[in-house]
Amino acid sequence: MVLRFLEIDKDLIRVNGKNGNTPLHIISEVGNHSGLLDRFLEICPQSIRAVTIENRNALHIALENDRLDVLQVLIQTLRKTDYFCEVMNQKGEDGNTALHLAAFHNQPEADKHSTNQAGWMALDIAERYNNKDSITVLGGCFIPGVSNFNCNLEKEIVKYVTKASSPIFHGMVNISGEDRNALLVILGLLLTVTYQASLKGQMIQR
């Protein structure tokens, strides 16, 4: 029934409710049950740009709630758009981008140099919480000649990691917290390897 209404008026997905939450924000919090998130984004992909009254987007919400099933769909959708960086680097009311939250949760993807309100760079946060995989990737961004690592290359990295990790995400909502943490480490390693490979390719081109 919900999907039928949305097919009639796709802008319903972007209607703000309490605290500015849209249906997409709610799904990002509770999980991608019955593939609703996929359908919502298929009907109205622009809805991914919506923010709450705290300036948080779907990525912030998914990361804060460890919704890796949601995160996978959001990344897959974003990498096909020209507003990938805009959404990925959107700062919430507290100054945190998706990267800062990813560093807390050990999921390293976004603009590595962005600083939150507390003045912490994403690398600082990763080190504070001893997220070693995030530290590995983020630390590499401060090597001379690497700080200009452009958004297009980042998109290719995320594209590769999303494809490579899709079997890992299968059935994610049903696994234990311990297994979920183990998978986060695996994804961190995947991103590290891909980052290094892409970096070598960029150096060779120069």
Helices and strands as residue ranges (DSSP letters): H 2-8, G 10-14, G 18-20, H 23-30, G 33-35, H 36-43, G 45-49, H 58-64, H 68-78, H 84-88, H 98-105, H 122-128, H 132-140, H 151-169, G 172-174, H 177-205
